[in-house]
Amino acid sequence: MNIVVLGAGAWGTALAISAATQTVASRRVTLWARDARQADDLRQHRENRRYLSGVAVPEAVQIATGPLHSGSALLDGADLVIVGTPMAGLRAMLTLLASQSVPVAWLCKGFEAPLDAAHSTGLLGHEVRAQVAPQLMAGVLSGPSFALEVARGQPTALVAASEHVSVRETLVAAFHGPTLRVYANDDVVGVEVGGAVKNVLAIATGLCDGLGLGLNARAALITRGLTEMTRLGLALGAKAETFMGLSGLGDLVLTATGDLSRNRKVGQLLAQGMNLQQAVDSLGHVAEGVYSARTVAQRALSMAVDMPITNAVVALLDGRLRPDQAVAALMGRDPKDELT
């Protein structure tokens, strides 16, 4: 199998490393970097010093760069193409890959920002694909996973979601191995909603922890956050059981409580008194929840789905609420039945 990973960020690099270190002699893995200087650095040092410092990139991972086009040799010889760009780059990449006959899967999580003033809501990855590459055999690889741990070969479980059986089977064959377990799922909507909303909820949980509100508050926030996530997912046509799995509850717990979570860190830094720009600048990497919070809230509003935690996060990020006011707004809501 010839696997091509487009995007040499932390997650794309980690997945390339994982695929190349599995015990399959016939597997080829190529990691494409947009930046030629980064590609040269990867070849020279066999390490992604910007995104995964300290983790060796094995010689089995071939490093590529240069312009991409639908007939390029890099893509022409692929059996599986993985898109490792942020959500903001997915539309352009899927447009480029629209004529591919082999499975394509993306790693990014979130809602695409609205394209212009005429579009008030953003789209999930599979909705972007339906617009620009409807014939593409595609899916998403998601689940509770920090790139650093995957790159180090620490045990991880992921979900390969697609409406196409062949895509799910190809993803499992490509990445399932001794340290990476891959489960198949046909509920693309549920998997993508889980991946998008958990980043926003992680900011809220980081805020809770940064304010020292305690473990009771954290448990309540995660649980009610899962309810919000499920509510939006069901409105979009997802299956309820998906949210009790790896891409729902699993990814939410990891991102909301793990010390490697950039979204959680944003919440903690805001609780410590930083403004949003200071918090983002201190990370050095993208925290998708910062950019997707508003699009999650807009999509929920357009479908009349109540998401109070998400709305509080948006108000916090916009500077309309202080951290203590955001918590007070949530705690001061009127009583209601738990299951509604």
N, C-alpha and C positions, 0 to 999 in steps of 0.2 A: 504493500500500500504506500502510495506517495502522498504525504500530508503536507499541505502548504498553509502556514499561519501568516496572515497579513496583519502586521502590527506588532512592533517589538516593545510594547509597554510591559508592565509587570505581569499581567495575566497571560498575554500572548506568549511571552518568553517562558513563563512557568509551564504552560501547557505543552510547548514545544520540547522543553527539557523532559517533562514526564513521558511524552510519547516516545522520545528517542531512547529513553532508558528502560523501556519495557523489553521483555525477552522475546522479541520478534525480529529475527535476522533480516527478513525481507522488507522491513519498513524503512522508508526514507522520510526525513522531516526537514523542511526548509522554513526558516524564519525570515520573513521579509520586513525590512526596516525602511520607512519612508525617508528618513534622514541618512544620507550617504556617510556622514561623519560618524553617526552612531553605528552604522554597519561596520565601518572600518575599526571602530573601537571594540565592537563585539568580536570581530575576527582576531584582533591583536591580543586582547586580554581574555577571551573566552569567558566573559562576565558582563552582565548588563549593569554597569556601574551606576547608572542613573536610577534604575527602578528596582533592581534586585541585587544590591551590593553584597558581595561575599558568597554568592552562589555560583558555582562553576557551570558554564554552558558546555556540555560535552561536544567533542569533535564530531559526533554523529549528527549534530544539528548544523545544517548548512545555512550560511548567512547570505541573504540576497538583498539587493536594493535596486533602484532605478525605476523609471516610469512603468506603470502597469497599463495594459490594454487587453481587451478581450481575447486577442489572438497571441498574446505573449507566450514565449516558451515556458515560462514559470507556471502559468495557469494551464497551458495546453497539456502538460504532462501530469496534472494533479488527479488524484482519485477522490480527494476530499479537500475542500477549502474552508479554512476557519478565519472569520473576520474578528480581529482583536482590537478594533478601534473603539473609542468612546461612542456613545449614542449619537453625538453630533455628526460623526463621520459615517454613520451606517448607510444613510440614503445614497450618498455618492458611491460608496463601495458596492452596494447591491445593484446600483445602476450599471456600474462597470461590469459586474459579474452576471448580468441578466441572461446572457446567452450560454452560460455554463451548463453542461449536461450532467455534471457530477454533483453530489451533495454539497451544499454550502450551509454553514452554521455560524451564528454570531455569538459573542460572549458578553456584549454590553447589556446593561440593565437600566431600565428607565423608560420614560416617555420622551419622545422627540419634542423639542421645543416647537411651538407653533411657527409655521413657515413665514407668515406675514400677518398683517392686521385682519385680513379676510378669514384667517383660520384661528379660531379662538381656543382650540384645544390641540394638544399634541397627540402623537400616535405611538403605539407600541411597535416593537420591531417587526412583528408579523404583519401589521397593518401597513408599515412602510414598504415591506416586500410586496404586498398585494398591489400597491400603487405602481412601483417602478420595475418589478420583476415577477409578475404573476405566474410565469411558467417555471420559475426556479424551484427545484427540489431543495427545500430549505428547512431549517429548524434552529433551535437555540440550545446551548449548553449552559446550564445554570446550576444553582445549588449552593450550600454553605461551604465557602472555600476562600481562604486567604491565599493569595498567590505565593507568598513566601513559603508557606507550609507545603503547598503542592510541589514547588520547585525543590524543596528539601527531601521530598519523598515521604512526607508524613501522611498517615492514613486519611483519606478524604473520600466522600461520596458525592456524586453529581447526578444531575438529571439531564437526559437527552430527550428533548421534546420536539416533536414534529407531527404533522398530520400524515406524513409519508412514512410507511414502515421501513422502506429502504434507507431513509435518512437516519432513523433511529438505530437501525442495525449497523450502519456504517460507523456512526459515532461510538457505539458500544465497542465495536471491533477495533476502532482506532485507539481508544483511550483506556478501556477497561484493563486492569493489570493488578499486580501484587499490592500496590499502594493506592490505587485509584479505582474505586468501584463506581460503575455507571449504570443507572437505572433508566429504562425507557418509559416515556409518558406521551400520550397523544393529546394532552390538554395544554396546548401552546399558550392559550390565553391565561390560564391559571398560573403557569410557570412564569410568564412574563410579568403579570401583575404582582406576584410575590417578589420578584427581583426588583421591581420598580419601587414599590411602597416601602419595603423593609429599610431602604436607605434613609427615607424621610423619618421613619419611626426611630431609627438609630440615633438621629440627631436629638430627638426628644428624650431618648433614654440617656444619652450622654449629658444632656442638660440636667436631668433628674439626678444623675450620679454626681455631676459637678457641683450641684447645690447641696449635696449631702443629705438628700431626702430619705435615704435608707432603702433597704432591700424590699420591704413591703411595697413601697411606691414603685420600685423598678418592676416587680412582678405584676402589679396592677397595670402599669403602662404597657408592658409587652403584651399582656393578655387582651387588653382593650384595643391595642394596636392591631393584633391579629384579627379581631372582630371587624375593624375598619377595612383591613386588607381583603378579608373574605367578602364583605358587603360590596365593595367595588368590583371584585372579581366576578361575583355572581351576576351583577348588573351587566357585565360585559360578556357573559355567556360561559364563564369558567365552571369547573366542577368543584363542589364544596370540599371533597376529600383531598384535592391537590394542596389545599392550604394547611392541611395537617401533615404534609410530607416534607421532603427535603427542601424544596424550593419555596415553601411557605413558612411554616413554623421553624424548620431547621435553619434557613438562611436568616430569618428574623432574629432568632436567639443568638446566632453567631455574631451578626453585625451589631446588634444592640448591646452585647456584653463583652465582646472580644477586644483585647487591648490593641490589636492590629487594625481595628476598624477606623478608617479615616472619618466616616460620618459620625460615629460616636465621639471621636475626638473633637470635631467641630462643636458639638453640643457642650462638651466639657469646657472648651476654651471660651465659648460665649458665657457660660456660667461664671467663669473666672473674671469676666469684665472686658474681654476683648470685643472689638466690633467684628463684623463679618469679614471684612477685607483682611484684617490682621489675622483672624483665625485661618482663613484660606491660604494666605501667604505663608504662614508658619508650617503648613503641611508639606508643601513642595510637590504634591500630587493632587490629582482631581478627586474631589469628594462628590460623587454623582448626586447625592441627596440635596446638595445646595442648589443644583441646577434643575433638578426634576421636581422639587417640592411644589413649585407653582403650577407646573403642568399636571401633576397629580391632582392638586386641588381644583384646577380648572376643569379637568375631565370629570371629576366627581360632581362638581357643581352643574355641569351640563347634563348630567344624568340624574340629578336630584338625589345623590347619595351623600348621606351625612358622614363627615370625616372630621370630627372636632380636633383630634390630635394633629392631623395634617394641617388643618387651618391655623392652629396655634403655632406650629413650626413656621409656616409662611409668614405670619404676623411678626414672629421673632426675627426671622431673616430679613424682613423688610424694615425692621426698626420700629414697628408700630407697637410692639410690646417689649418690655424688659423681661429677662428670664423669670424673675419672681412673679411678674404679672401673667406670663404665659401659664405658669403652674396654677396660679389663682383662678385663671379663667377656666381651666379644666376642672379643678376641684369644686368650683362654684356652680357647675351646671346643675340643672334641675334633676331630681331623681327619675329613674326610668327602669323598666324591666331589663334584666341582663341580656336576654336573648333577642332584643329588638334593636 
